[in-house]
Amino acid sequence: MTKLIDILGSCVTRDAFAFVENDYEISRYNPRSSLISLYSPPLKIKKEGINLKSEYQQRLVYNDFSKEFRRHLKNTNAETIIIDLIDERLGVLKTNGTYITNSEELKNSTLKRVLDYELLPFDSDYIKLWELSALQFIHDIRDSNYKHTVLHKSYYVNQYIDSNGLTKEFTNPERVKKIKQRNEFLHQLYNFLEINIENIHIIEPKG
């Protein structure tokens, strides 16, 4: 019997299902949305008016503006939600009394040219704002139809595979520093969800 799942996260979770046999069907996949954006007031916009090359890219920006996934949580038929926080790296913009995710799709559209916005720094105030949004998300999960909540703790890696198929370590000091900072940031967010979501299942890749 096919089991429905929702994914709030990125392709590091979604694409994993293509590599193994399974009886799961992805009911809803919502990438490119920070929880800060998701739990802020929606901005009215027409998907067709978003100047991007594909309907998929338009939909990503539209869903982030409309906060569509939050409504989906209240009516989902999926029994499992899988969460990863890699897209939290994108940060958020404060604009028109709300927040939107600073995604590449947004950058590639013309919307940033017509918005009066402020890019929030990744500081202690940002973490507090994120935690308040996360608490609302946790409340919605508790009130939803989900039987299982899975946290996929995805991080940046310090290695890459070169053109010869050999595993190499990144050596550029700035890159190594950025990886460390971003992983520390992600660890703080993952830890908050792990502590506050009851009976959460953890997936944490080794290495």
C-alpha positions in Angstrom: 0.0 0.0 0.0 1.4 3.4 -1.0 2.2 5.7 1.9 1.9 9.5 1.4 4.6 11.8 2.7 5.1 15.5 2.8 8.6 17.1 2.6 9.4 20.5 4.0 13.0 20.9 2.9 15.2 20.5 -0.1 16.3 18.2 -2.9 18.7 16.4 -0.5 15.6 14.8 1.0 13.4 14.6 -2.1 16.1 13.1 -4.4 16.9 10.3 -2.0 13.7 8.5 -2.9 14.9 8.1 -6.5 17.8 5.9 -5.4 16.0 3.2 -3.4 12.9 1.1 -3.9 10.1 2.2 -1.7 6.3 2.3 -1.3 6.1 6.1 -0.6 4.5 8.7 -2.7 5.4 12.4 -2.2 2.2 14.2 -1.6 3.6 17.7 -1.3 7.2 19.0 -1.6 7.9 22.5 -0.4 11.5 23.8 -0.9 12.9 27.3 -0.8 10.9 28.5 2.2 12.3 29.5 5.6 10.1 28.9 8.5 10.3 32.6 9.2 8.7 33.2 5.8 6.2 30.4 6.1 4.9 31.8 9.4 4.5 35.4 8.4 1.6 37.1 6.6 1.1 36.2 2.9 1.8 38.6 0.0 -0.7 38.7 -2.8 0.9 37.8 -6.2 -0.1 36.1 -9.4 2.0 33.1 -10.2 1.8 33.8 -13.9 3.2 37.3 -13.3 6.5 36.0 -11.8 9.1 36.4 -14.5 11.0 33.1 -14.5 11.8 30.5 -17.1 9.8 27.6 -15.8 6.4 27.0 -14.2 8.2 25.1 -11.4 10.4 28.1 -10.5 7.3 30.3 -10.6 5.5 28.0 -8.3 8.4 28.0 -5.8 8.3 31.8 -5.5 4.5 31.9 -5.5 4.3 29.3 -2.7 6.8 31.2 -0.6 4.8 34.5 -1.0 1.4 32.9 -0.4 2.6 30.6 2.5 0.6 27.8 0.8 2.3 25.0 2.7 1.1 26.3 6.0 -2.5 25.8 4.8 -1.6 22.4 3.4 -0.5 21.3 6.9 -4.1 21.7 8.2 -5.6 19.5 5.5 -2.9 17.0 4.5 -3.7 13.3 4.0 0.0 12.3 4.4 0.9 10.3 7.4 4.5 11.4 7.5 6.3 14.7 7.2 10.1 14.8 6.6 11.9 18.0 7.4 15.4 19.2 6.4 16.6 22.8 7.0 19.2 23.2 4.3 17.2 26.0 2.6 17.3 28.0 5.8 20.8 29.0 4.5 19.1 31.3 2.1 18.0 33.8 4.7 14.9 36.1 4.6 14.0 39.5 3.4 11.7 41.8 5.5 9.2 43.6 3.2 5.7 45.0 3.4 5.1 43.9 6.9 6.1 40.3 6.3 9.1 38.0 5.4 10.0 36.2 2.2 12.8 33.7 1.5 15.8 35.1 -0.3 16.0 32.2 -2.8 17.9 32.1 -6.1 14.5 31.9 -7.9 13.5 35.2 -6.2 16.8 36.7 -7.2 16.4 35.6 -10.8 12.9 37.1 -11.0 12.2 40.8 -11.3 10.4 41.0 -8.0 13.3 42.2 -5.9 13.5 45.3 -8.2 10.0 46.4 -7.1 10.2 45.5 -3.5 11.3 47.7 -0.7 13.2 45.2 1.5 15.8 44.6 4.2 18.0 41.5 4.2 18.1 40.2 7.8 21.5 39.3 9.2 22.1 35.9 10.7 22.4 37.1 14.3 20.9 36.3 17.6 17.7 38.3 16.8 17.4 36.1 13.6 17.6 32.9 15.7 14.9 34.2 18.1 12.6 35.1 15.2 13.2 31.6 13.6 12.4 29.9 16.9 9.1 31.7 17.3 8.2 30.6 13.8 9.3 27.0 14.6 7.1 26.9 17.6 4.1 27.7 15.5 5.2 25.1 13.0 5.5 22.5 15.8 2.0 23.4 17.0 0.6 22.8 13.5 2.3 19.5 13.3 0.7 18.4 16.5 -2.7 19.4 15.2 -2.2 17.7 11.8 -3.0 14.2 10.6 0.7 13.2 10.6 1.5 10.0 12.5 5.3 10.4 12.0 7.6 13.3 12.0 11.1 12.8 10.6 14.0 15.2 10.9 16.7 14.7 8.2 19.7 16.4 9.6 21.5 17.4 6.4 24.7 19.5 6.7 27.4 20.9 4.4 30.3 18.5 3.8 34.0 19.2 3.9 34.8 16.9 1.0 34.1 16.6 -2.7 34.8 14.1 -5.5 37.2 15.3 -8.2 37.1 14.6 -11.9 39.1 11.4 -11.3 36.5 10.1 -8.8 38.8 10.7 -5.8 37.5 12.1 -2.5 39.3 15.3 -1.6 39.1 17.8 1.3 38.3 21.4 0.7 41.4 23.4 1.5 40.3 27.0 0.7 40.3 28.7 4.2 37.3 30.9 3.4 35.3 27.9 2.1 36.2 25.8 5.1 35.2 28.7 7.5 31.9 29.2 5.7 31.1 25.5 5.9 31.8 25.4 9.6 29.7 28.5 10.3 26.7 27.2 8.3 26.8 23.8 9.9 26.9 25.4 13.4 23.9 27.5 12.4 22.0 24.4 11.1 22.9 22.4 14.2 21.3 25.1 16.4 18.1 24.9 14.3 18.0 21.1 14.2 18.6 20.9 17.9 15.6 23.2 18.6 13.2 21.0 16.6 14.6 17.8 18.0 14.0 19.0 21.6 10.6 20.4 21.0 8.9 17.8 18.7 7.6 14.8 20.6 8.5 11.3 19.3 10.5 12.7 16.4 12.5 10.3 14.2 16.1 11.4 13.4 18.0 10.7 10.2 21.6 11.9 10.5 24.0 10.9 7.7 27.4 9.8 8.8 30.7 11.2 7.6 
